[in-house]
Amino acid sequence: MIEVTVIAYGKIRRYLQGEPKRTFKLKIESSVRDLFRLLGKPDGEIWMVNVNGLLANEEYVLKDRDEVRLFKPVGGGQPS
């Protein structure tokens, strides 16, 4: 098993029962996609993922003690 800390921002906190930060135990070789399943992320919802300070995709394989930050994409501004 590995242990990862998840920090969620904005409305994504609801997937951590309203907490800003939680630790989860996952199987070795678990990916970000596996973490999404555990959290109950809806298929059509887009989240940005940062693992240990670097952007990551759903295929990224998590390691013990990784820190995963989850964000909703931000939009807005004027079109060019």
C-alpha positions in Angstrom: 0.0 0.0 0.0 1.0 3.6 -0.6 -0.2 6.7 1.2 -1.0 9.9 -0.6 -2.1 13.3 0.7 -4.9 15.0 -1.3 -5.5 18.7 -1.1 -8.6 20.0 -2.9 -9.6 23.5 -3.8 -13.0 25.1 -4.4 -16.0 22.9 -5.0 -13.8 19.8 -5.3 -13.5 19.8 -1.5 -16.9 18.1 -1.4 -15.2 14.9 -2.6 -13.1 15.1 0.6 -16.2 15.4 2.8 -15.6 19.2 2.9 -12.1 18.9 4.3 -9.3 20.8 2.5 -6.9 17.9 3.0 -7.1 14.1 3.5 -4.7 11.2 3.3 -5.7 8.0 1.4 -4.2 4.5 1.3 -4.0 3.1 -2.2 -2.7 -0.1 -3.9 0.9 0.1 -5.2 0.9 1.2 -8.9 -2.4 3.2 -8.4 -2.8 6.0 -10.9 -4.4 9.4 -10.7 -7.4 7.8 -12.5 -7.7 5.2 -9.6 -7.7 8.1 -7.1 -10.4 9.8 -9.1 -12.5 6.6 -9.0 -12.0 6.4 -5.2 -13.1 10.0 -4.8 -16.2 9.5 -7.0 -15.2 12.1 -9.6 -17.9 12.2 -12.4 -16.7 11.2 -15.8 -17.5 14.4 -17.5 -16.0 16.7 -14.9 -12.5 18.1 -15.6 -10.0 18.5 -12.9 -6.5 19.8 -13.0 -4.0 17.7 -11.1 -0.7 18.7 -9.6 1.5 16.0 -8.0 4.5 17.2 -6.0 4.4 20.6 -7.7 4.2 19.2 -11.3 1.1 18.9 -13.6 0.1 15.3 -14.0 -2.4 13.4 -16.1 -4.8 10.6 -15.2 -2.2 7.9 -16.2 0.4 9.2 -13.7 1.3 6.4 -11.3 1.3 7.6 -7.8 4.1 6.9 -5.3 4.2 6.7 -1.5 3.9 10.1 0.2 2.9 11.9 -3.0 1.0 15.2 -2.5 -1.8 15.5 -4.9 -3.5 18.9 -5.4 -6.9 19.0 -7.3 -8.3 22.1 -9.0 -11.2 22.9 -11.3 -10.0 24.7 -14.5 -10.5 28.4 -14.5 -11.9 30.2 -17.5 -12.8 33.8 -18.4 -11.3 36.8 -19.9 -11.6 38.4 -23.3 -11.2 36.3 -26.5 -8.2 37.3 -28.6 
